[in-house]
Structures are given as C-alpha cells and as structure tokens.
C-alpha cells in the first residue's frame, strides 16, 4: 500500500493555521480574526507563475522572475494609465527589474541637481506602483514583504495622501530625508524587490533546474530568497538529489553531463567538490577522444586545448565507471526489466564490435581499457577509490546539502494546486492509455501510486545518506533512466550507443505513449480524475519535452498545457523561442512566450524585454477570489472552527 506524501507547502500552511488557532481564546480575539479571514476570502486570487526546464540558465530565469513574466510592465501601464511615455515607462520598468544597475547608471551620468529630481520622481512612482501592486493583499502581508529596516518609512509614504494639503510637507520631508541621509538607493532596491515579489505571489518550478546550463546553484539561491515556491522534481534534479544522498551512480551521471557540456565548474567552484583525484586518474588511463570532447555550453566560453583534453579524459573515465555501476544495479534488480541495458558484456574480446538484439555493430571512439572482458562490470581498485572519494565529497558539501534540502522540503513528484496537476515528465501508459508501472514484490505500482511510491523511496534514501545498494538507492537511478519512470518517459536511455555506435537506428529512445495521448481530451480527463481532480475545472501543467516550433503547447481542448519552451539554449533551435511561463491569476490563465535571452548586459544596455506574446488559455467569467483557492478552502475550515469556538465561549 502506497504512502501519500502531501506537498510540503500544503503541510506548512496547515501547521501555520493550526498554530494560529491556538492563539484565539477570547471573544474579542476570535471576532477580530473572523473579520480578518472573511475579508481575505473576498480578495482577488494572487498570481501564480509556472516555469519548467530551466536547465541552469540563470540569466534568462532571473530576468523572467524580475519582470514577472511581463506582469511588472503591465502593472506599470495599468497604474499610470497614459501618464508615462513609452520610453519613460520602459526606463521605469528596468529600474524595477534591475535597480542596482540602473542606479549605477544614473548616479554616474546625471548632475547632482538632476539626480535629486530623479530621486524625487522615481521614489514617488515606486510608492504608487507598490500600492497598486499590493492592492489585492492585506496590509499584514505587505508589511511582511517589506524589508524590516524600511517598514515604517514605506508605510508612511504608502498611506499618506500627498494630495492632502496637511500631509504634503510631511510626505515630501520623508523622501527628502531618505535622499539627504544617503538611504534612498537602499530603499529603492528594497522596494523594487518587494514589487517583484508581490507581482508574482507564488512560483511553481515544474522540474529540471539542473542539467547543462552554467548556474543552477544561483537559481536555487534566488528561489530560497523568495520562499513562496514549490518544485516538481525533474529527471536532472533527481541526479543531484541522488548525488547528495550518496548514490554513486547518480554522481557519475551528473559528472558525465557536466563534463560533456563543459560545466565542471558547477561542481568545483559552486559546490566545492574536488575533482583533482578523478582528473589525475583519467590522465593516467585515457587519451584524447573526439566523441568525448566537451560541447560548448550556454555561456559560450571557449576552452583552451589543454583544458579540453583534460575534460575529455575525465568524461571517458566517469562514463566507464557509470556503465559498470549501471550494470551492477541491473544484475541485482531483475525486477527493473532492463536486462537489455547490460551492454559491456556484449562487447567482443577485441573490443571492435558489440552484439545487440542479434545484430553486430562496429564500435568507434572506444575507451574500454579498464573493462575486464571476463568481469566487465567490476570496478578496478582505483575506480572504487575514486567513487568513495566522490561520494564523500557530495555528501559533505555544505552548499549542495543546503540546496538539496530546500529542493526536498519544497518539492514533490507531483502537485495538486488550485485545480492544476503539475507533473514534470509523464504518467507511464501503454498505447491504449492504461497506466503501467513497476512491479515489486508482486505489487504493481501505477498512476498516482507509482509517483507516491517513488517519492517515498527518494525521501527514505535522502534521510539515510550513504546506504549502499538498497532498493531506495537503486530506485534513484531508475527514476533517472527506468523505462516506466515518470521522470524519464522513454523506453531506453541510449547513452552508450550515442558514444560508441555510428548507426543512429540504435540511438532511438522511444517515448512513452503518454506523449501522444496527452493531445486527447478524454485521456487527460481520465488522468485528472485518477489524481483526484475535477476534470471539468482542472488542467495538467507539464514540462520535460520541448514544444517543437509550429506545435501548440495547449492541448486536449485546453486541458493540457506544456511549458517547456526552450529556456535551455540548445533547445531553442527546436522550439524557435526562449521559453514559456504560464500565469494563473484572478482573471484566468495566460501562456507567455519569451524571446531568447541574449545576456543581462545586453538587456540592460538596450532596454530589451523578452516577452513577445501572451496567449489566453482560459478566461474567468468573473474574477476568482481567494475563497476559490486551496488556501481559501483551508481558511473556510478555520472559520468554521473559530465560529464553533466562539459559540462555546458565549455559552
């Protein structure tokens, strides 16, 4: 029987409300709280943003977060309603996006008198915009969003009417003193950050912060700062979670990917993981090999020849260790039904051919010098020592453990949130749309139960770091590469074939039938029902597979929205765009299409935004309120309990 692991954000909300309930013990306190809660239910539903498959592209990600997927500029336009020219509006928008950089620019280019006037104008504008952005929140929530150092000043400016003759001098004196005391720059930066946070109340990351991009760690730092966020883990995220839990096979896979895309600095510089012992080992046993040369990553950094050769050797060394470890898992886990992925024992004695499914294929770019023909899956003593050191490094990296703890505490395999089902990859099915999965100890885990089972095992492995060769640790790798893994979504992961076999027929990975079926409304409605959602009012939000150019991301009569639009630069050739963000607010759902992001420097220099179009997915007949959200339903339960308590006190 599976154990349902509820999303941590929902648990936290319930705990907070439970603690709050204990505070109300008098008629006056209960009455005040009832008025507060009943009023909150009438407020407009806050805005949620959904993003997926960021793949380490920090600069593009942070721009989308800073501009609220285009919402910040829309708020400015609505707030000032024709008062600002297009040029002024754009300059003001970029002040909100990048306050530090814009302040540096104006302080260096304006005279002292011009700068003083610039401060007066823009502080006033920021106060107006903050008030407009915060209009659908309580004062309490706004106060918590403001930097504590500036709460008093900001609230006085917000709630003082500068048109009131009696308050004008008071209002402008506050601003003048901010400038005179040298605090105005700090206040502007704080206020811009608050506006960004309030514009999008909650962020959903539908998988894959990690992969080939150069700065996934910076993305996690931004999300830790925001807090109001949840994750549905992607297949690449699982490798890093597994690595932090001490899975040697996950560690090998992620190092191989970092080497392939010239991103070993993520490990060495960002997370402080020493790879010198691996580099020295690779130098002793491996040579240059074109198939393992690092590919250029999204930062377009060139690689010196000597460094490229070193990475090439590391790439080969870790790949061979990976193939050996995978073979060991497959041998001890026949229940995974992946015997055909046992490949090293199919290589000919002269290492020139491999036999797959009765066909002989010529091998090229080989590097099997440490593969024992008689015992191909055995690690050498040196390889085992390398792995032991790597596992130690991953499990003792303070920053990596801190980041993975955040992903664990705010993450899940799937999430039901405000009538949306969030899934990174797929729900494994056969061609008829029947759920399929994993059979263990005579029980078949399919559909939601498969997700719950895998999540529970991930949490078990993470809470018992360094448990080797147990089922939970082996399932971490299955989640990455298993044929019925909801995160992988393909029949085979043909990494070996792509390195060593020229015949591209062997490279096919065969996507799960889910990816065809998700176009079918009947199937998606069945899916929503299986996960406990109302098919008439709910949607599936999906990532993982880039939406090809010319293909609609909105499927199954608007029941399915696929939001992998190409944050990762290599995929932009496939998608033709720079990514999607799905917005869900009180007016309905919009799919925002982003143009490719060139660089932060170019964006600030040219004042170029990357929102190209907004496409309406669904429009509400009337604005949705907090009462119609998950939080609203929890508030209604609390109201009922408070009313019961009030009646008891009045007796």
Secondary structure, DSSP 8 states (H G I E B T S, - for coil): -------HHHHHHHHHHHHHHTT--SHHHHHHHHHHHHHHTTSB---EEEE---TT-HHHHHHHHHTGGGHHHHHHHHHHTTSS-HHHHHHHHHHHH-HHHHHHHHHHHS-HHHHHHHHHHHHHHHHHHHHHHGGGS-HHHHHHHS-GGGHHHHHHHHHS-TTSHHHHHHHHHHHHHHHHTT-HHHHHHHHHHHHHHHHS-EEEE-S-S-SSSS-HHHHHHHHHHH--EEEE--HHHHHHHHHHHT-HHHHHHHHHHHHHTT-HHIIIIIS----HHHHHHHHHH----GGGS----TT-----HHHHHHHHHHHHHHHHHHHHHHHHHHHH-GGG--GGG--GGGB-TTSSEEEETTEEEEB-S---TT--SSSTT---HHHHHHHHHHHHHHHT-HHHHHHHHHHHHTEESEEEETTEEEESS---B-TTS-B--EEETTEEE-HHHHHHHHHHHHHHHHHTTT--SSHHHHHHHHHHH-TT-TTT-BS---HHHHHHB--GGGG---B-THHHHTT-HHHHHHHHHHTT--TTT-EEEE-SS---TTS-SEETTTTEEE----SSGGGHHHHSSSEEEEEEETTEEEEEEE-----HHHHHHHT---EEEEEEEEE-SS--BGGGSHHHHHHHHHHHHHHHHHHHHH-
